[in-house]
Every structure is written in structure tokens, then in C-alpha cells.
Amino acid sequence: MPAKYYLDYDHENDRCLLLFKGVNGDLDHWVLGDSFLKILYLVFDADNYQVGVMTNLQTLGWDHEELVTIEIPKPFISNETLMQTIVITVLSVLIGLISFRCYVKRRRNLALKKMRKRADEIYRNN
């Protein structure tokens, strides 16, 4: 891969910059980002849990006859179970929001009743 895709020069501070980045300073995990990905074609195969990678001929001028596939670990739960979990979570959040709104509205109505009652008492005493 040509250096222009992973190195940059900082003219202001007279230094070279590596365009890849370690995550939270951890050198075991790297973020490759657009500087790396713009030279590749990526094919995502969600059904088979694979990502296909090949070089971008227009960017690099390299031949790319073969697609390299990378296996992605399958989730511990099935897609159906995952969907059910998401639906239950969303419904729970909605029910919680509706309940909270009803609670707030009820508290406001009780506070208004108390204020009206107090205002009536003050008005009668004057």
C-alpha cells in the first residue's frame, strides 16, 4: 500500500503522522478508518457472517481478481431471539415513558387542585 494512504505530513509542526490510530492508547486494537478503507472494496454478507475485502483498482492500480473473506463470529443468540429482545425492550421503554408521563400529569393536576383550594381559602378569608 502506498504511504500516501497511511502517512500524512504536518507542515506546521514538521512531523509525519500515522493515519491509523490505537484505541484509547491500546496498541492491540486499531481504528483503520477512511484512510485505509478508501483503498478497498468491502462486501458485507450478513446471512453468512462474512466480510469480503479486495483492493480498489481505481485507487491503487492493483489487480483484484480475488475477494478475501473474513469470518465474523456468530452472535450467541439467534436473529429471532435478538428481534424479540429488541421488541420487548422498545415496548418496555414506551410503557415506562407513558407511565411516567401519566404520573407527572397526575402530580401536576394534584398540585393545581391544592393551589386552587388554597386560593379559594385565601379569597374567602379576605
C-alpha positions as CSV (number, residue, x, y, z in Angstrom):
1,M,0.0,0.0,0.0
2,P,1.5,3.4,-0.9
3,A,2.5,5.6,2.0
4,K,0.1,8.4,1.0
5,Y,-2.8,6.2,2.3
6,Y,-1.4,5.8,5.8
7,L,1.1,8.7,6.3
8,D,0.5,12.4,6.3
9,Y,2.9,15.3,6.9
10,D,2.1,18.0,9.4
11,H,3.8,21.1,7.9
12,E,3.1,23.3,10.9
13,N,4.8,21.0,13.4
14,D,7.3,19.5,10.9
15,R,6.3,15.9,11.6
16,C,4.9,12.8,10.0
17,L,1.6,11.4,11.2
18,L,0.4,7.8,11.0
19,L,-3.2,7.8,9.9
20,F,-4.1,4.7,11.8
21,K,-5.0,5.1,15.4
22,G,-4.8,2.9,18.5
23,V,-8.0,2.7,20.5
24,N,-7.6,4.5,23.9
25,G,-3.8,4.3,23.6
26,D,-4.1,0.5,23.4
27,L,-1.8,-0.8,20.6
28,D,-3.6,-4.1,20.5
29,H,-6.7,-2.5,18.9
30,W,-6.5,-0.2,15.9
31,V,-9.0,2.0,14.1
32,L,-8.1,1.9,10.4
33,G,-10.8,4.4,9.3
34,D,-11.3,6.0,5.9
35,S,-7.6,6.4,5.2
36,F,-7.4,2.6,5.0
37,L,-10.9,1.8,3.8
38,K,-10.9,4.1,0.8
39,I,-8.4,1.8,-1.0
40,L,-10.6,-1.2,-0.5
41,Y,-13.9,-2.6,-1.7
42,L,-15.9,-4.1,1.2
43,V,-18.7,-6.6,0.7
44,F,-20.8,-7.4,3.8
45,D,-22.6,-10.8,3.8
46,A,-24.8,-10.7,6.9
47,D,-26.5,-14.0,6.1
48,N,-23.2,-15.9,6.3
49,Y,-21.5,-13.6,8.8
50,Q,-18.7,-12.7,6.5
51,V,-17.0,-9.5,5.2
52,G,-15.3,-9.6,1.8
53,V,-12.3,-7.4,1.1
54,M,-10.4,-6.6,-2.1
55,T,-8.2,-3.7,-3.3
56,N,-9.8,-0.8,-5.2
57,L,-8.3,-1.0,-8.7
58,Q,-9.1,2.7,-9.4
59,T,-7.3,3.9,-6.3
60,L,-4.3,1.7,-6.3
61,G,-4.0,0.4,-9.8
62,W,-3.6,-3.1,-8.5
63,D,-5.4,-6.1,-9.9
64,H,-8.1,-7.5,-7.7
65,E,-9.2,-10.8,-9.1
66,E,-9.8,-12.5,-5.8
67,L,-12.1,-11.5,-2.9
68,V,-10.7,-12.3,0.5
69,T,-13.4,-13.2,3.0
70,I,-13.1,-12.8,6.8
71,E,-15.4,-14.8,9.1
72,I,-17.2,-12.9,11.7
73,P,-18.1,-14.6,15.0
74,K,-21.8,-15.5,15.0
75,P,-23.9,-14.0,17.8
76,F,-24.7,-16.1,20.8
77,I,-28.4,-15.7,20.2
78,S,-30.4,-16.3,17.0
79,N,-31.7,-13.4,15.0
80,E,-35.3,-14.3,16.0
81,T,-34.4,-14.1,19.7
82,L,-32.5,-10.8,19.1
83,M,-35.6,-9.3,17.4
84,Q,-37.8,-10.4,20.2
85,T,-35.4,-8.9,22.7
86,I,-35.4,-5.6,20.8
87,V,-39.2,-5.5,20.5
88,I,-39.6,-6.3,24.2
89,T,-37.0,-3.6,25.2
90,V,-38.7,-1.0,23.0
91,L,-42.1,-1.8,24.3
92,S,-40.8,-1.7,27.9
93,V,-39.3,1.8,27.3
94,L,-42.5,3.0,25.7
95,I,-44.7,1.7,28.6
96,G,-42.2,3.3,31.0
97,L,-42.4,6.7,29.2
98,I,-46.2,6.6,29.1
99,S,-46.4,5.7,32.8
100,F,-44.0,8.4,33.7
101,R,-46.0,11.0,31.6
102,C,-49.2,9.9,33.4
103,Y,-47.5,10.1,36.8
104,V,-46.2,13.7,36.0
105,K,-49.6,14.7,34.7
106,R,-51.4,13.4,37.8
107,R,-48.9,15.1,40.1
108,R,-49.4,18.4,38.2
109,N,-53.2,18.0,38.5
110,L,-53.0,17.3,42.2
111,A,-50.7,20.4,42.7
112,L,-53.2,22.5,40.7
113,K,-56.1,21.3,42.8
114,K,-54.2,22.2,46.0
115,M,-53.3,25.6,44.6
116,R,-56.9,26.3,43.7
117,K,-58.1,25.1,47.1
118,R,-55.6,27.4,48.8
119,A,-56.5,30.3,46.6
120,D,-60.2,29.8,47.4
121,E,-59.5,29.7,51.1
122,I,-57.5,33.0,50.9
123,Y,-60.3,34.6,48.8
124,R,-63.0,33.6,51.4
125,N,-60.9,34.9,54.3
126,N,-60.5,38.3,52.7
